[in-house]
């Protein structure tokens, strides 16, 4: 994946947003606000967004941030990057355990977050790093 340069990025800058969260449940709705602002920046630069993109991106980001809050000690980082015809939503946390992808189960109450994320995104991968892990979810713009 190569970072895209949206219209109006003559200086060669990559279209991205990064937010460091210290923890607490307020970071979940804050992640949705970050996505909303990022989508507005994309639209201002002439990037075409599908009708459901903003809602899907807000849902994916909040699910990943919720998982970081529930399963990892310490802060987390949300990064959004325009890459070709998609946005990569990356959430880094301090936990060393990889997410558990559960099979579809309509009678299970809760724990459907990663199921939702994998249905909305083209690709979901987790990579370890020295202080934890990062979950990357690739969401198409249209």
C-alpha positions as CSV (number, residue, x, y, z in Angstrom):
1,X,0.0,0.0,0.0
2,X,1.3,3.4,-0.9
3,X,0.1,6.6,0.8
4,X,-1.9,8.7,-1.6
5,X,-1.5,12.3,-2.4
6,X,-5.0,13.7,-2.7
7,X,-5.9,16.7,-4.9
8,X,-4.5,19.8,-3.5
9,X,-1.4,18.2,-2.0
10,X,1.1,19.9,-4.2
11,X,3.6,19.9,-1.3
12,X,3.7,16.1,-1.5
13,X,2.2,15.7,2.0
14,X,0.3,12.5,2.8
15,X,-3.3,12.9,3.8
16,X,-3.4,11.6,7.3
17,X,-4.5,12.3,10.9
18,X,-3.0,11.0,14.1
19,X,-4.4,11.2,17.6
20,X,-2.8,9.9,20.8
21,X,-5.4,8.9,23.5
22,X,-4.4,8.6,27.1
23,X,-7.2,6.2,28.0
24,X,-10.7,6.3,29.4
25,X,-14.0,5.7,27.7
26,X,-14.1,9.3,26.3
27,X,-11.7,8.2,23.6
28,X,-14.4,6.1,22.0
29,X,-16.7,8.9,20.9
30,X,-13.6,11.1,20.3
31,X,-12.3,8.5,17.8
32,X,-15.6,9.0,15.8
33,X,-15.1,12.7,15.9
34,X,-11.5,12.3,14.5
35,X,-12.9,10.2,11.7
36,X,-15.6,12.8,10.9
37,X,-13.0,15.6,10.7
38,X,-10.7,13.5,8.6
39,X,-13.5,12.7,6.1
40,X,-14.3,16.4,5.9
41,X,-10.6,17.1,5.1
42,X,-10.8,14.4,2.4
43,X,-13.9,16.0,0.9
44,X,-12.3,19.4,0.9
45,X,-9.4,18.0,-1.1
46,X,-11.8,16.6,-3.7
47,X,-11.6,13.0,-2.6
48,X,-14.9,11.2,-3.5
49,X,-16.4,9.4,-0.5
50,X,-19.1,6.8,-0.9
51,X,-22.5,7.3,0.8
52,X,-21.7,5.0,3.7
53,X,-18.0,5.7,4.0
54,X,-18.2,8.1,7.0
55,X,-20.5,5.9,9.0
56,X,-18.5,2.8,8.3
57,X,-15.2,4.5,9.1
58,X,-16.6,5.9,12.4
59,X,-17.8,2.4,13.3
60,X,-14.5,0.7,12.5
61,X,-12.4,3.3,14.4
62,X,-14.6,3.2,17.5
63,X,-14.7,-0.6,17.5
64,X,-10.9,-0.8,17.3
65,X,-10.4,1.9,19.9
66,X,-12.9,0.1,22.2
67,X,-10.9,-3.1,21.8
68,X,-7.7,-1.2,22.8
69,X,-9.5,0.3,25.8
70,X,-10.8,-3.1,27.0
71,X,-7.9,-5.3,26.3
72,X,-4.7,-3.3,26.6
73,X,-3.3,-1.3,29.4
74,X,-2.2,2.3,28.8
75,X,-2.7,4.7,26.0
76,X,-3.6,4.1,22.3
77,X,-3.0,5.8,19.0
78,X,-5.4,6.3,16.2
79,X,-4.0,7.0,12.7
80,X,-6.0,7.5,9.5
81,X,-4.2,7.5,6.2
82,X,-5.5,7.9,2.7
83,X,-3.9,5.1,0.7
84,X,-4.9,4.9,-3.0
85,X,-8.7,4.3,-3.0
86,X,-9.1,3.5,0.7
87,X,-8.4,4.7,4.2
88,X,-6.2,2.7,6.5
89,X,-7.5,3.0,10.0
90,X,-4.7,1.9,12.4
91,X,-5.0,1.6,16.2
92,X,-1.9,1.0,18.2
93,X,-2.0,-0.1,21.8
94,X,0.3,-1.4,24.6
95,X,-1.2,-4.9,24.7
96,X,0.8,-7.8,23.4
97,X,-2.1,-10.2,22.8
98,X,-3.5,-10.3,19.3
99,X,-7.3,-9.8,18.8
100,X,-9.4,-12.9,18.8
101,X,-11.5,-13.2,15.6
102,X,-14.7,-15.1,16.7
103,X,-16.9,-16.8,14.1
104,X,-20.3,-15.3,13.3
105,X,-22.8,-16.2,16.1
106,X,-26.1,-14.4,16.0
107,X,-27.0,-15.6,19.5
108,X,-23.8,-14.3,21.2
109,X,-24.3,-11.1,23.1
110,X,-21.5,-8.7,22.5
111,X,-18.0,-9.3,21.2
112,X,-19.0,-8.7,17.6
113,X,-16.6,-5.8,17.1
114,X,-14.0,-7.5,15.0
115,X,-16.7,-9.4,13.1
116,X,-18.2,-6.0,12.1
117,X,-14.7,-4.6,11.2
118,X,-13.8,-7.6,9.0
119,X,-17.1,-7.4,7.1
120,X,-16.7,-3.7,6.4
121,X,-13.0,-3.7,5.5
122,X,-11.0,-5.2,2.7
123,X,-8.2,-6.3,5.0
124,X,-7.6,-6.4,8.7
125,X,-4.1,-7.3,9.9
126,X,-2.3,-7.0,13.3
127,X,1.4,-6.4,13.6
128,X,3.4,-6.5,16.8
129,X,5.8,-3.7,17.8
130,X,8.2,-3.3,20.7
131,X,5.6,-1.7,23.0
132,X,2.5,-3.6,21.9
133,X,0.6,-4.0,18.6
134,X,-1.1,-2.2,15.8
135,X,-4.3,-3.3,14.1
136,X,-4.7,-2.0,10.6
137,X,-8.1,-2.0,8.8
138,X,-8.3,-1.0,5.2
139,X,-11.7,0.6,4.3
140,X,-12.6,1.4,0.7
141,X,-13.7,5.0,0.0
142,X,-16.7,3.8,-2.1
